[in-house]
Amino acid sequence: MVHTLATGPAPNYAVFTPDDKRLYVTNTGNGTVSEIDAISWKVIRTLDAGPSPEHLVLAPDGKTLTLELTGSDAVGGYLVKWTFRSNGKSTRTLESGC
């Protein structure tokens, strides 16, 4: 089955959660990541990432999303990590020098 869904500008990388219920897509054009319900195919929320998010990786437990920022403002590269909690909230950590 093929689905077409509007996310942000210039969608680039995508990854499903281990249970295939969520899909995360980097939107390189506006520095965001779309979280999509893979059952209803609706955008649940949009996470601010930073310049040119790419190379999206989700931990095997589905709780930590990691991506690299490659835009011109991210000299030397940065890793952004989101940790998701069961209550729906998340925290973001920025690491430099990747």
N, C-alpha and C positions, 0 to 999 in steps of 0.2 A: 504494500500500500504506500502511496506517495502523498505527502501533505505539503501544502504551500501555506506559509504563515509569515506575516509581516513582523519583523523584529526591529532592530535598529539599522542604520545605514551600514553598508559593507559588512554583512555577516560573513564570518571567516572560518572559525573553528567551532566544533560542537562535540558534546559528550553527554551520554545518558547516565543516569544514576544506576547502581547495580540492580535495582528492582525494575528498571525501565519505566518508572512512573514520572520522572522529571528529565528534562533536557536543558542543558545550558549552552548558549550560543554567544560567542564573542562578537561584538559589533564594533569593528575597527574604526568605522567612520565617526562615531561619537564617544568612544571610550567607555562603553557599557557592556554588561553581560545580561542577556535575557534569560530568565528562568521560566521554562515552559512546562505546563502540565501535559504530559505525553499521552494522556487519555482523551482529554477534551481538546487538545491542541490550542490552548489559550495561554497568552503570556500572563504569568502570575505576578511577577515583579521584575523590575529592571535595576541592576546593581551598578553603581558607579565604580569604574575600574581605574581609569587613568588613560594616558595616551596610547593608542593602538594596542589594545589587548590581543594577545595571540597565545598559541600553544597551551591550550586548556587541558588540565588533568584533574580528575576526581579520584580521591582516595578510595580504596576498595570498600571501606565502610560507608561511603557516600556522604561523609560529614565534613570533609575538607576539600575545597575547590581551589586549585592553584593555577595561576596563569602568569605569563610574562608580558610586561609592558615594553613595547619596542618603539614608541613614538619619539619624536625629536626632543621632547622634554624629559625623556627617560634615558639620559646618557649613562652608558654602562649597563643598562638593563635593570629592571626591578622585577621581583616576584611579589604578587599580591595573593594572599591566602585568605579565604573566607572559611570560618568554622560555623557550621549550622547546628542549632540546638532543636530539641524536640518541640519547643514552644514556638517555633517559627522565626525566632530572632537569629541574627548572625553577627559575628565580629569580623573585622577586617584587619589584617596585619600586612605591612609593607616591608619588604626586605630588599636591600640594595646589593649591587655587585654580582649579579648572576652572569 
